[in-house]
């Protein structure tokens, strides 16, 4: 860049042109990259208690905005667990990674295009068999998965027993049984998140 001969004393000798605002911006970008929070994505079909889990993790620090180029809303927040901070995103309800609806497409794109450190797949304990195919798809996509079997209290009332240890052994992923609406199992979920997100 050459001097434009104004009398405002703005000329900088060659070799110092990257000082000032450009150096400042570059430095802040490096800091931002280093300070990126580990991101937790909550995934599941509608009505499995995903939003209850999201609210329990994030509290009141939540933003809701449309996913770029769509009318689909995505909730984002921040969780503090054992003195560690995590970014948490509540993806739109989905049944499969092969999208049919716009919501499913947004959820899939978010999982595959954003840096996701852990996928918490929230499922209904009463309908576990119908929901595990999505778990398999998430695993086949190479995503790190934690299975959160929610509504365990309702399943037990119907006489349905979930063998958590056997489920972990078969799936080779961490499994938490919980009743988020009753605040049961959330402490274990937080512990597992800290354990598996390095």
N, C-alpha and C positions, 0 to 999 in steps of 0.2 A: 504494500500500500504506500503510495507516494504522498508527500506533503502537498496540500492544496493551496499553500502560500497565504493562508489567512494570518492575521496578526493576533491569534488567540493562544499562541504558545502551546498548540496541541500536538506538535510534531514529536514523535518518539523515534529514536534511532532504531535502525534495523537490529533484530535480535531481541527487542523488548516489546514487540507488537502483541505478544500473547499475554502480556500483563493485564492488570485491571479486571474488567468485567469477565473476559473469557477465562482467565485463570480462576477467577472466583467461581464461575459456573461449573467449570470442569472439576474443581475440588469438591464442590457440593454434590455433584453427581457421584463421585467416588464414595463419599460418605453415605449417600442415600443407598448405594448398592450394598455397602457393608451392613447397613442398618435395616435391610429388608427383613421384616418379621416372618417367621415360619408361618405358612398358610395352611389352615385346616378347612377342608370343604365338607359341608354336611350334605349328604345325598340320600334320597329315598323317594318312595312313592308318596302321593298326597295322603294326608291323614294318618301318618305314623308317629307324629309327635316331634317332627324335625324342628319346628319353630320353638317348641317348648325347650328343647335341648339348646338351640341357638340362644334364646333369651337367658337361660341358666348360665351359659358360658360367658356371654358378653355383657349382661346387665343393660345399662342404658346407653352405652356408647355405640350407637348403631346409625348407619346411613342406609337409606333405601333409594335406589336409583334405577333407571332403565338400563338394561344391557345395551351397549352401543349398537345402533342400527335396528333396534327392536322396541316393542312396547312392553317387554317382559321385565318385571321388577326383580332386582337382586338385592338382598340385604347383606350388608357387610358390617362387621364390628371388630372389637378387639377384646381379647381375653387375657387376664393375668392369672397364671397358674403357677404356684410354687416360685414366685418372684420372677417368672419368665413371661414374656409377652408373646401373644400369638395373634395373627390376623385370622378372622373366622368369616367364612362366606356361606350363606344359606342358599344353596342352588334351588332353582325351580323343581317342582315334583317331576320325577321321571320313572318310567317303567323299564326302559332299555337304553343302551348306548346307540341303538339304531333308531333315530328319532322319527316320530310321526307328527308330533305337535311342535309348535314354535318353542314352547317351554322346554321340551326335551332337547331340542337342538341347542338352545342357549346353555342348558346344563352340560351337555356333552362338550360344546365348544369351550366352555369355561374350564372344564376338567382337563382337556387336552391342550389348551393353548396357554393357560396361566401356570405359574410355578406352584404346584400343590405338593406340600410336604406330607400330608396325611388326608385320606378320604375316610370320613366316619360315615359308614353306611347304616342309617337308622332303619330298622325293620320292625314290623308288628309281630310280636311273639305268637299271636293267634293264627297268623297266616305265613309262617316262616317258609314253608315249601314253595309258596307262590313268589316269594321275594328273593330267594337265593340265586335264581338265574342272573339277576343284575349283579350280585356279588361276584359270580363267576366271570361276567363280562368285565367288571372293573379290574379283577385280577389278571385276566387275559390281556387287558390293555396296558399292563405293567404298572398299575397305580398301587401305592402303598395303602392297604385297606385295614381299617379297624371296624369290626361288626358290633353295632350297638343294638342288642335285642331289647326293644322297648315294650311297654305295656305287659310286662311279665306278670303283674298282679291280675290282669284280666284273663290271661292265659291260664293261670293257676286256678282261677274261679271256674273255668271251663274244664278243669281236669287235665290240662295240657302241661306236660313236664318238659323242660328244656335242659338237656345235659350239656352244660357250657364247656366242660373239659373235653368231651367227645367232639363237640363242634369245633373247638380250637384245633384239635388234633387232625380232624378231617380236612379243614379249610387251610390250616397252616397260617392263620392270622389271629391276632388277639381278639377276644370276644368279651363283651361286657353285657350282663343282664341288668335291666333297669326298669324303673317306673318313673319316668321323668316328671310327670305331673304330680307325683307324690314326693319328689325330691329323693327318691331311692336310686342308688347306683351312680349318681352324678359324681360323687367323690372318687369312686373307682375309675370312672371314665376320664376324669382329669388326670389321675395318676398314670393311666395307660397312655394318654396323649403325651405327657412329659417323658415317659419311658421310651416311647417309640419315635418321637420327633427329636432328632439330634441336631 
